[in-house]
Amino acid sequence: MAQLIADRRDVDFVLFEQMNVETLTQNEKFNEFDKKTIDLIVTEAKNLAIKEILPTQKDAEHGCTFSNGKVTVPQSFHKAYKLLREGDWLAMADDPKVGGQGMPKMVALAANEYFMGANCSFMLYHGLTHGAAKLIERLGTEEQKRLYMKKLFSGEWSGTMLLTEAEAGSDVGALTTSAKKNPDGTYSITGSKIFISGGEHDMVANIIHPVLARIEGAPKGSRGISLFIVPKYRVNANGSLGEFNDVVCTGIEEKTGLHGNSTCSLTLGSKGNCIGTLIGEENKGLPAMFLMMNDARQLVGFQGFGVSTAAYMYALDYARQRIQGKHLLTGKNLDAPSVAIIEHPDVKRQLMIMKTFVEGMRSLIYYTGLCYDKIAISNSSEEKEMLNGLIEVLTPIVKGYVTDKALEVTSHAVQVYGGYGYTKEFPVEQLFRDCRIFMIYEGTNGIHAIDLLGRKLTFKQGKPFMDFLHMIQDTINTACSIEGLETMCSEFKTVFQRFTELSEYMGRAISRPDQILNAYAFAHPYLEVTGDITMAWMHLWRSSLAMSKLQQITGEKNSEKLKSTVEKNKEAAFYYGLLKSAQFVIYTLLPVTMGKMNAIFQTNGAAVEIPDVSFGGK
Ligand SMILES: Cc1cc2nc3c(=O)[nH]c(=O)nc-3n(C[C@H](O)[C@H](O)[C@H](O)COP(=O)(O)OP(=O)(O)OC[C@H]3O[C@@H](n4cnc5c(N)ncnc54)[C@H](O)[C@@H]3O)c2cc1C
């Protein structure tokens, strides 16, 4: 079985050639991280992922166990957790002042790609811990920072996110957990939360819960919600652990996948003894939580990507080894040797779908990382605002589209394995099950589609969305000037033009009472086409670089002649593969996108006009 997890050549391409990470390292903030250091970090992460985290993947399937309020994680998780902690891998891109390593976020993403592909249920404990630490770094009081922040960034303690309640899922504003102010300024918290990832486990001595609750007398809905830091064990002024804080785990969920991560029901203050401290301002809990949730949304998209890259690597390896059937060109010759299934066009087609999505996802996610890195070093408030806006537009695509496609990629992986893919002997069925939740938690993809259409398309007078369109247009302009890319480029240009018209159309439709319901019925299809366009953008960008490199290496411009050269040269083969990916996306995916756009333009009302009773079943 291949133990690759990710294609290092493509990781390096995106880091060093597409995103030019080295230009960041010219800034004093990142100047310790030259190419050699970055290479070492990624290699070290890859080794750790393969040697120590990947072996825990199978163990994750045994799941967590619950007994008497305690949750036990799979045994092998403990050693892997310790190694990640000892190597300071949790706070790679964070400020050294808080215990981080201060590296560019893009480099941390490259390292994490290996960790995530190795075992996503294990890495979720770290992702949420990092989110809680970041929340306290941004909004915490000096005392909260002193007590919790470094212990979270180092992974000595872990963190969670407590939003969901039985009657408050997508509608977080419906929550009923309450907070009563005490004379000393702390709050007594009472309520029950469900589906809390890593809400209880045995890898750390303390768990720090950011909790959404309503202060007594606060307004109804999301405007009356506040955010609190609630530790499992109270923390004394000197940092030592104090008494149990009445946060009780009452059970864990049996799930489809992601078994290694405990999904807990937590009761807070059932004995009237759960104390929290406010983080941020009273009744401003939701915007505060959004700071954490935006990171968490990027994380979930990243989970989808990490699982996809691993699934693709497994399927590719299997397709090269599994011998079955004759090559189509050998006709009816029964003496012809059987070939590896990668020789069959239908298998190649599926591998190509996987390859193009994985590459497009990698470029998109690292690009978002680059935006964060640029914000960190920019002196221009205008540039920072532009980049922040762009990240906001990209977030539903990273969370919603990438995780939708992760299910597709892992499903193709199962298919490439044939019957074996459906068995537990091979890892792809686990990846397929594990990634299904990514479309649901951190806001369902339906909710993210609504966010894209209802907010991101038009917020700030539509400027961030226009910036997004301009970025794509710039890539088209560059690609169109490169010899050999003209036809592909003009194909994309036509589809892109249609997409800009569609975006204007949808922007108008959501503000018209007679069209609004129908428009929102098409929110998810609109997210899907926006994602397709984003993939094509990334691939056109990649192909512009690949074409120049290929011509440099081979000295050839004619595509047929190029093909014969690449057989003998591994680097040329890589770049040639990138060109083929771009062609596949633009000539095979985009015509379907065009069809999807036509369907949205029609905005046929069937889906909203149908009354409940006509669905049948009554
Ligand atoms: C394994 C797992 C881990 C989780 N981890 C956490 C965690 O760590 N912390 C936490 O707080 N929560 C967590 N969750 C909860 C998760 O975020 C919610 O399940 C999710 O947000 C959906 O809420 P719900 O399950 O109540 O579904 P509902 O809100 O009931 O939604 C059901 C369906 O209706 C749709 N829907 C609902 N409202 C609307 C609307 N207004 N417009 C259009 N469609 C709508 C949804 O898209 C969905 O398809 C976790 C859940 C699971 C299963």
The ligand as a Gaussian input file, in Angstrom:
#p B3LYP/6-31G(d) Opt

LIG

0 1
 C      -19.631000      14.626000      14.249000
 C      -20.136000      15.989000      14.586000
 C      -19.294000      16.894000      15.203000
 C      -19.767000      18.169000      15.540000
 N      -18.961000      19.029000      16.230000
 C      -19.490000      20.175000      16.743000
 C      -18.748000      20.983000      17.656000
 O      -17.586000      20.710000      17.953000
 N      -19.351000      22.067000      18.191000
 C      -20.635000      22.414000      17.900000
 O      -21.124000      23.392000      18.431000
 N      -21.378000      21.664000      17.040000
 C      -20.836000      20.563000      16.456000
 N      -21.580000      19.787000      15.606000
 C      -22.926000      20.197000      15.264000
 C      -23.067000      20.667000      13.816000
 O      -22.396000      21.873000      13.607000
 C      -24.559000      20.717000      13.489000
 O      -25.005000      19.374000      13.442000
 C      -24.845000      21.437000      12.195000
 O      -24.539000      22.798000      12.315000
 C      -26.303000      21.279000      11.754000
 O      -27.200000      21.464000      12.800000
 P      -28.346000      20.358000      13.067000
 O      -27.667000      19.053000      13.159000
 O      -29.178000      20.791000      14.195000
 O      -29.185000      20.370000      11.738000
 P      -30.428000      21.327000      11.411000
 O      -30.071000      22.725000      11.739000
 O      -31.654000      20.756000      11.990000
 O      -30.486000      21.204000       9.825000
 C      -31.109000      20.098000       9.161000
 C      -31.127000      20.400000       7.662000
 O      -31.890000      21.596000       7.410000
 C      -31.116000      22.552000       6.729000
 N      -31.439000      23.876000       7.274000
 C      -31.588000      24.232000       8.552000
 N      -31.871000      25.541000       8.641000
 C      -31.887000      26.025000       7.390000
 C      -32.121000      27.310000       6.816000
 N      -32.355000      28.382000       7.560000
 N      -32.064000      27.421000       5.470000
 C      -31.791000      26.370000       4.701000
 N      -31.578000      25.127000       5.192000
 C      -31.617000      24.966000       6.513000
 C      -29.674000      22.187000       6.992000
 O      -28.806000      22.624000       5.939000
 C      -29.741000      20.664000       7.090000
 O      -29.633000      20.109000       5.811000
 C      -21.106000      18.533000      15.228000
 C      -21.937000      17.615000      14.576000
 C      -21.483000      16.350000      14.282000
 C      -22.428000      15.375000      13.661000

